[in-house]
Amino acid sequence: MDKIDGHFTIVKQRKGFALLVTLSVLTVIMALTTVLLGYLDKTREDASTTKAFIQANIYYTDITKIFNTLEEKKALFSTLYFAPLPLRSDEGRFSMSLHCKPLSRGINVNWLGEDSNPERTESYVVAQTVFDLIVEQYNLQDPSLLQEMLLEEIHGGERYTGKAYSRLLQKNGIISYQQFTDIVSRYQREVDDKEVSRIPWDKYFSFSVTAKVLDAEYSSPELISLLFDINIETVTEWYNDFDKSNLATFVKMNGGDYAKRKKVLAGNEFLEESECFVSFLSSGEHYKFRFEYVQGEAKYFEFYGKQ
C-alpha cells in the first residue's frame, strides 16, 4: 500500500493493476487526491450536519474540475476503466471509490431506431443483429413487442419511464440504464416473460444518444463473442490476459471478420466519453452517484442515495 500526504491510501484490488499505473497516471491520481484533501478537513468539522447529497455535489464538482485540467486523460481513464480507484483516510472516516466506464462500451441501443437513416445503415444493422441474437438465445416470448416499446421510447412516443426519470423526457432516446430497465420491466409485466430478466443487457448495450461508434476494446466478452462470432470461452481467455493483443489482431487470429464491423468501431481512437460512478462514506453510511463526462463536459448527475 502507498500513502499520499499521510491521509489517503490507494488500495490495489486486482492483480496486474500496478502494471498499468505509469508515472503519468500516478501524477494524475495525486492531483485528484490533493483536491479531495483540500476540503476533507472542512467535511470533518461539520460531518454531523453535512448532508450526503451536498457532499456528493462537492465531490462531483471537484472531480470534474480535475478531469478538465489534465492532459493525460487517456492514461487516467484507461486505468479507471480497468479497476476502481479507492481512496480513504487512515482513520477510516473518509472513504471514496471512483470507477469509470466508456459510454460507448456497448452497442448504442438508440441505433435500433436508425433503420430509416441511410447514413447510419451499418449502425442499425449491427444493433438489430445483436438484439436478434440475444432474444433468440434467451427465447423471449414476444421480442417484437419489446422492440416496439423500445422504439416508442427512442422516437419520443409513449413513455414507459416514471416520474423519477422526468429529466429523461427532455430529450428523445434512451439515455440511461435505469430508463431502459423500466421499459423491460413493463414488457415483463405485460407478457409475463421471466426470461427477459435473466438477460445482462448492460453487457451488450450502452445508453447514449450521442455515441456514434462502438469502443469495442472495452466491450464485454459476451458482446465481442456475438459481434465476431467467436467462442465465448476463447474471448474470455483473451479478455482476462493482462498482456493481450489488441482486438483487431485477436479477431483476425480467431477467424472473425473485423473489417465487417469496422465502420461502427472506434479502433485505436481514444473517445473522451465516460460514465463515472463514485461511492463514498458519509456519517458512517455508504452513498453513490454517477455522472457522464463527455468531451470535457460533465452532465447527467444522478444521486442514488444510501446503498
Order of alpha helices (4+ residues) and beta strands (2+ residues): beta-beta-alpha-alpha-alpha-alpha-beta-beta-beta-alpha-alpha-alpha-beta-alpha-alpha-alpha-alpha-beta-beta-beta
